[in-house]
Amino acid sequence: MDKSTRLIVCSKTDRGLQRRCNEDTCAVNTARHFCMVADGMGGQAGGELASALFLEAVALIFPEQSELTEEQGSSRVKAAFDLANTRILAYANANPSFNGMGCTAEILAFCRDRFALGHVGDSRTYLFREGNLRQLTKDHSLVESQVEQGLLSRQEARSSRYHNIILRAVGISEKMAVDLSCGELRPGDIFLLCSDGLHGMVEDHEILPVLAFDAPLDLKAEMLVNMANDAGGKDNVTVVLVLVQA
Protein backbone atom coordinates (compact mmCIF):
# COMPACT_ATOMS: atom_id res chain seq x y z
CA MET A 1 0.00 0.00 0.00
CA ASP A 2 1.16 3.51 -0.73
CA LYS A 3 2.76 4.89 2.42
CA SER A 4 0.55 7.99 2.17
CA THR A 5 -2.59 5.86 2.52
CA ARG A 6 -3.93 4.96 5.95
CA LEU A 7 -6.64 2.49 6.86
CA ILE A 8 -9.09 2.54 9.74
CA VAL A 9 -10.59 -0.91 10.32
CA CYS A 10 -13.05 -2.54 12.66
CA SER A 11 -15.04 -5.76 12.92
CA LYS A 12 -18.03 -7.03 14.85
CA THR A 13 -19.69 -10.44 14.97
CA ASP A 14 -22.82 -11.47 16.83
CA ARG A 15 -24.64 -14.77 17.38
CA GLY A 16 -27.97 -13.20 16.45
CA LEU A 17 -31.24 -13.95 18.16
CA GLN A 18 -32.14 -17.40 16.87
CA ARG A 19 -28.89 -19.38 16.63
CA ARG A 20 -27.34 -21.33 19.49
CA CYS A 21 -23.77 -20.57 18.45
CA ASN A 22 -21.81 -18.29 16.16
CA GLU A 23 -20.40 -20.02 13.08
CA ASP A 24 -19.03 -16.76 11.61
CA THR A 25 -15.38 -15.73 11.84
CA CYS A 26 -13.80 -12.39 10.95
CA ALA A 27 -10.41 -10.74 11.16
CA VAL A 28 -8.75 -7.43 10.28
CA ASN A 29 -4.95 -7.21 10.18
CA THR A 30 -3.38 -4.12 8.64
CA ALA A 31 0.16 -5.40 9.37
CA ARG A 32 -0.59 -8.38 7.12
CA HIS A 33 -2.66 -6.29 4.69
CA PHE A 34 -5.91 -8.29 4.77
CA CYS A 35 -9.36 -8.50 6.25
CA MET A 36 -11.75 -11.42 5.96
CA VAL A 37 -15.17 -12.82 6.78
CA ALA A 38 -16.13 -16.50 6.78
CA ASP A 39 -19.61 -17.91 7.40
CA GLY A 40 -19.52 -21.57 8.45
CA MET A 41 -22.00 -24.21 7.36
CA GLY A 42 -22.54 -27.89 8.12
CA GLY A 43 -23.95 -27.90 11.62
CA GLN A 44 -22.83 -26.05 14.74
CA ALA A 45 -19.44 -27.70 15.34
CA GLY A 46 -18.73 -28.19 11.63
CA GLY A 47 -19.58 -24.62 10.69
CA GLU A 48 -17.52 -23.11 13.49
CA LEU A 49 -14.58 -25.33 12.62
CA ALA A 50 -14.75 -24.60 8.88
CA SER A 51 -14.68 -20.84 9.38
CA ALA A 52 -11.85 -21.19 11.91
CA LEU A 53 -9.84 -23.32 9.47
CA PHE A 54 -10.41 -20.66 6.82
CA LEU A 55 -8.95 -17.96 9.08
CA GLU A 56 -5.94 -20.17 9.89
CA ALA A 57 -5.25 -20.61 6.17
CA VAL A 58 -5.46 -16.86 5.51
CA ALA A 59 -3.06 -16.11 8.38
CA LEU A 60 -0.53 -18.60 6.97
CA ILE A 61 -0.67 -17.13 3.46
CA PHE A 62 -0.46 -13.48 4.59
CA PRO A 63 2.70 -13.07 6.72
CA GLU A 64 3.48 -9.69 8.20
CA GLN A 65 5.37 -7.51 5.70
CA SER A 66 5.79 -3.89 4.69
CA GLU A 67 3.53 -3.91 1.61
CA LEU A 68 2.04 -6.00 -1.20
CA THR A 69 1.95 -5.43 -4.92
CA GLU A 70 -1.38 -6.01 -6.65
CA GLU A 71 -0.02 -9.21 -8.20
CA GLN A 72 1.09 -10.48 -4.80
CA GLY A 73 -2.25 -9.57 -3.26
CA SER A 74 -4.28 -11.41 -5.90
CA SER A 75 -1.98 -14.42 -5.76
CA ARG A 76 -2.21 -14.67 -1.99
CA VAL A 77 -5.98 -14.26 -1.95
CA LYS A 78 -6.29 -17.19 -4.36
CA ALA A 79 -3.73 -19.24 -2.42
CA ALA A 80 -5.57 -18.66 0.86
CA PHE A 81 -8.85 -19.91 -0.59
CA ASP A 82 -7.12 -22.95 -2.09
CA LEU A 83 -5.34 -23.83 1.16
CA ALA A 84 -8.54 -23.43 3.19
CA ASN A 85 -10.44 -25.59 0.72
CA THR A 86 -7.81 -28.34 0.96
CA ARG A 87 -7.69 -28.26 4.76
CA ILE A 88 -11.45 -28.29 5.26
CA LEU A 89 -11.86 -31.18 2.82
CA ALA A 90 -9.06 -33.11 4.51
CA TYR A 91 -10.57 -32.63 7.95
CA ALA A 92 -14.01 -33.77 6.79
CA ASN A 93 -12.51 -36.82 5.06
CA ALA A 94 -10.64 -37.77 8.23
CA ASN A 95 -13.69 -37.13 10.42
CA PRO A 96 -16.83 -38.45 8.66
CA SER A 97 -19.15 -36.86 11.23
CA PHE A 98 -18.07 -33.50 9.78
CA ASN A 99 -18.96 -34.43 6.21
CA GLY A 100 -20.58 -31.43 4.50
CA MET A 101 -18.79 -28.78 6.55
CA GLY A 102 -17.67 -25.70 4.66
CA CYS A 103 -17.96 -21.92 4.58
CA THR A 104 -18.65 -18.94 2.40
CA ALA A 105 -15.95 -16.30 2.56
CA GLU A 106 -14.50 -12.93 1.56
CA ILE A 107 -10.85 -11.84 1.59
CA LEU A 108 -9.87 -8.23 0.89
CA ALA A 109 -6.13 -7.60 0.45
CA PHE A 110 -4.60 -4.11 0.46
CA CYS A 111 -1.89 -3.56 -2.15
CA ARG A 112 -0.38 -0.07 -1.91
CA ASP A 113 -3.08 2.09 -3.53
CA ARG A 114 -5.02 -0.91 -4.90
CA PHE A 115 -7.06 -3.77 -3.49
CA ALA A 116 -7.51 -7.45 -4.39
CA LEU A 117 -10.75 -9.21 -3.52
CA GLY A 118 -11.63 -12.90 -3.38
CA HIS A 119 -15.16 -14.23 -2.98
CA VAL A 120 -16.90 -17.60 -2.69
CA GLY A 121 -20.54 -18.14 -1.65
CA ASP A 122 -23.14 -15.68 -0.45
CA SER A 123 -21.17 -13.54 1.97
CA ARG A 124 -20.66 -10.15 0.34
CA THR A 125 -18.29 -7.24 -0.12
CA TYR A 126 -19.65 -3.74 -0.76
CA LEU A 127 -17.91 -0.48 -1.62
CA PHE A 128 -19.30 2.86 -0.44
CA ARG A 129 -17.77 5.61 -2.59
CA GLU A 130 -18.87 9.21 -3.12
CA GLY A 131 -22.32 8.63 -1.66
CA ASN A 132 -23.04 5.45 -3.62
CA LEU A 133 -23.12 1.84 -2.40
CA ARG A 134 -22.03 -0.87 -4.83
CA GLN A 135 -21.98 -4.62 -4.30
CA LEU A 136 -18.62 -5.88 -5.56
CA THR A 137 -19.49 -9.58 -5.37
CA LYS A 138 -22.17 -11.81 -6.85
CA ASP A 139 -23.91 -14.38 -4.64
CA HIS A 140 -23.23 -17.99 -5.57
CA SER A 141 -26.74 -19.05 -4.65
CA LEU A 142 -29.78 -20.65 -6.22
CA VAL A 143 -31.97 -17.57 -5.85
CA GLU A 144 -29.32 -15.33 -7.45
CA SER A 145 -29.25 -17.72 -10.40
CA GLN A 146 -33.05 -17.56 -10.59
CA VAL A 147 -32.95 -13.75 -10.52
CA GLU A 148 -30.41 -13.69 -13.36
CA GLN A 149 -32.66 -16.01 -15.39
CA GLY A 150 -35.67 -13.75 -14.78
CA LEU A 151 -37.48 -16.42 -12.74
CA LEU A 152 -37.58 -14.29 -9.57
CA SER A 153 -37.58 -10.59 -8.78
CA ARG A 154 -35.13 -9.24 -6.22
CA GLN A 155 -37.94 -8.89 -3.70
CA GLU A 156 -39.20 -12.43 -4.36
CA ALA A 157 -35.66 -13.73 -3.91
CA ARG A 158 -35.46 -12.26 -0.40
CA SER A 159 -38.47 -14.28 0.74
CA SER A 160 -37.82 -17.44 -1.27
CA ARG A 161 -37.70 -20.66 0.73
CA TYR A 162 -34.62 -21.57 -1.31
CA HIS A 163 -32.58 -18.54 -0.27
CA ASN A 164 -30.21 -20.69 1.84
CA ILE A 165 -29.18 -22.97 -1.03
CA ILE A 166 -25.55 -22.18 -1.88
CA LEU A 167 -24.07 -23.23 -5.21
CA ARG A 168 -20.42 -22.65 -4.30
CA ALA A 169 -18.59 -22.81 -0.98
CA VAL A 170 -15.13 -23.46 0.47
CA GLY A 171 -14.50 -27.06 1.54
CA ILE A 172 -17.28 -28.73 -0.44
CA SER A 173 -15.49 -29.77 -3.63
CA GLU A 174 -11.89 -30.29 -4.70
CA LYS A 175 -12.59 -28.09 -7.72
CA MET A 176 -13.52 -24.67 -6.33
CA ALA A 177 -13.65 -21.52 -8.44
CA VAL A 178 -12.81 -18.24 -6.69
CA ASP A 179 -14.13 -14.91 -7.96
CA LEU A 180 -11.15 -12.54 -8.05
CA SER A 181 -11.23 -8.81 -8.73
CA CYS A 182 -9.01 -5.77 -8.23
CA GLY A 183 -9.52 -2.06 -8.02
CA GLU A 184 -8.32 1.33 -6.89
CA LEU A 185 -8.32 2.59 -3.31
CA ARG A 186 -9.55 6.17 -2.97
CA PRO A 187 -9.63 8.42 0.09
CA GLY A 188 -13.07 8.23 1.70
CA ASP A 189 -13.82 4.72 0.43
CA ILE A 190 -15.54 2.42 2.90
CA PHE A 191 -15.48 -1.32 2.28
CA LEU A 192 -18.09 -3.51 3.96
CA LEU A 193 -17.53 -7.27 4.20
CA CYS A 194 -20.45 -9.14 5.72
CA SER A 195 -22.09 -12.51 6.17
CA ASP A 196 -25.62 -13.12 4.93
CA GLY A 197 -26.82 -12.52 8.47
CA LEU A 198 -26.58 -8.82 7.59
CA HIS A 199 -27.67 -8.56 3.96
CA GLY A 200 -30.37 -11.20 4.44
CA MET A 201 -32.03 -9.05 7.11
CA VAL A 202 -31.09 -5.48 6.08
CA GLU A 203 -31.55 -4.20 2.54
CA ASP A 204 -28.91 -2.22 0.67
CA HIS A 205 -30.90 1.02 0.80
CA GLU A 206 -30.90 0.69 4.60
CA ILE A 207 -27.16 0.00 4.77
CA LEU A 208 -26.22 3.04 2.67
CA PRO A 209 -27.21 5.80 5.15
CA VAL A 210 -25.34 4.06 7.95
CA LEU A 211 -22.13 4.10 5.93
CA ALA A 212 -22.77 7.71 4.91
CA PHE A 213 -23.42 8.74 8.53
CA ASP A 214 -20.65 10.92 10.03
CA ALA A 215 -19.70 8.66 12.93
CA PRO A 216 -16.79 6.46 14.08
CA LEU A 217 -16.39 3.24 12.16
CA ASP A 218 -17.03 1.02 15.18
CA LEU A 219 -20.34 2.76 15.78
CA LYS A 220 -21.36 2.12 12.17
CA ALA A 221 -20.53 -1.59 12.63
CA GLU A 222 -22.56 -1.75 15.82
CA MET A 223 -25.50 -0.03 14.14
CA LEU A 224 -25.50 -2.54 11.26
CA VAL A 225 -25.43 -5.53 13.62
CA ASN A 226 -28.22 -4.03 15.71
CA MET A 227 -30.32 -3.44 12.58
CA ALA A 228 -29.97 -7.10 11.61
CA ASN A 229 -31.06 -8.19 15.07
CA ASP A 230 -33.90 -5.67 15.18
CA ALA A 231 -35.14 -7.18 11.89
CA GLY A 232 -35.30 -10.63 13.46
CA GLY A 233 -31.69 -11.73 13.93
CA LYS A 234 -32.36 -15.05 12.21
CA ASP A 235 -28.68 -15.77 11.58
CA ASN A 236 -25.22 -14.96 12.89
CA VAL A 237 -24.27 -11.51 11.68
CA THR A 238 -20.73 -10.33 10.96
CA VAL A 239 -19.50 -6.96 9.73
CA VAL A 240 -16.02 -5.80 8.76
CA LEU A 241 -15.54 -2.13 7.83
CA VAL A 242 -12.47 -0.52 6.25
CA LEU A 243 -12.13 3.24 5.78
CA VAL A 244 -9.44 4.54 3.42
CA GLN A 245 -7.92 7.82 4.59
CA ALA A 246 -5.43 10.00 2.74
ABEGO torsion letter per residue (X at the ends): XBAABBBBBBBBBBAEAABABBABBBBBBAAAGBBBBBBBBGEAAAAAAAAAAAAAAAAAABBBBABBBAAAAAAAAAAAAAAAAAAAAAAAAABAAABGBBBBBBBBBBBEABBBBBBBEABBBBBBBGGBBBBABBBBBAAAAAAAAGABBAAAAAABAAAABBABBBGABABBBBBBBBBBBBBGBBBBBBBAAAAAABBAAAAAAAAABBBBAAAAAAAAAAAAAAAGGABBBBBBBBBBBX
